Amino acid sequence: MQALIVYAHPNPRSFNAAILKTVQEELVNKGINYRVRDLYARRFNPLLTAEEMEKIDAGHIPPDIAAEQRLITEADLLIFISPIWWSSFTTMMHGYISRVFSKGFAYGTAEAGYTMGCLGGKRLLALTTCGVTNENGENTEYFTELSDIIRHHIFGFVGMEVIHKNFIAVNFVSRDEREKMLEEIRSTIRQEI
Ligand SMILES: Cc1cc2nc3c(=O)[nH]c(=O)nc-3n(C[C@H](O)[C@H](O)[C@H](O)COP(=O)(O)O)c2cc1C
């Protein structure tokens, strides 16, 4: 199995950085080969411009996008790691998805006019973190909506089989609670991947 980790947090001291480290350790334990795309560290260009949209529509994929698409093609398992910012992935992660999941690569239009995913057969583990709390269940619907978009409308849309784990209130919980979250990630990789 070949895995590709796509990681989008600017701060190497963040909880998301600890998640990245945990995922890497557990993949090594399982003997799974992996590559990491650390989008901020690589200064990935997240801007999909008008010029680029026209080129892609005409079938000309820019070299930096073609390189990312090759890595996705070679992977059986994708692991996307990002905090939730303004109720979705970081802008960097969204820019990556907008540019790399291009028409013809990630999805296509069937003759009947509806769109269909082109990345079937790949598994996707999405790991996200939220600041928002849910002590009295007041944000249950918010978390369900976030997860629906990630599972169905982004990765499901391109045909992937998706597992999404969202960790909430990470800014407010204790060190022990965070360690439990990392343990949940370890066991997800051990048991569900
Ligand atoms: C620009 C910005 C926007 C944010 N928007 C949200 C949000 O919409 N929902 C939420 O639950 N948390 C939000 N947060 C809180 C982050 O999700 C939280 O700080 C992060 O998950 C903590 O993980 P980290 O230590 O790896 O950064 C936001 C934080 C920032 C910096």
The ligand as an ORCA input file, in Angstrom:
! r2SCAN-3c Opt
* xyz 0 1
  C      -8.464     31.749     11.097
  C      -9.116     30.791     12.050
  C     -10.435     30.418     11.861
  C     -11.035     29.482     12.717
  N     -12.331     29.089     12.465
  C     -12.890     28.093     13.220
  C     -14.189     27.583     12.900
  O     -14.851     28.019     11.969
  N     -14.694     26.560     13.667
  C     -13.978     26.029     14.716
  O     -14.466     25.085     15.351
  N     -12.732     26.511     15.036
  C     -12.180     27.511     14.301
  N     -10.905     27.957     14.588
  C     -10.162     27.308     15.677
  C      -9.218     26.237     15.103
  O      -9.941     25.206     14.483
  C      -8.342     25.674     16.199
  O      -7.570     26.742     16.698
  C      -7.445     24.558     15.729
  O      -8.214     23.450     15.323
  C      -6.478     24.141     16.817
  O      -5.528     23.242     16.308
  P      -3.992     23.705     16.127
  O      -3.387     23.841     17.488
  O      -3.346     22.581     15.353
  O      -3.993     25.013     15.367
  C     -10.299     28.913     13.788
  C      -8.957     29.321     13.994
  C      -8.372     30.235     13.137
  C      -6.934     30.637     13.356
*
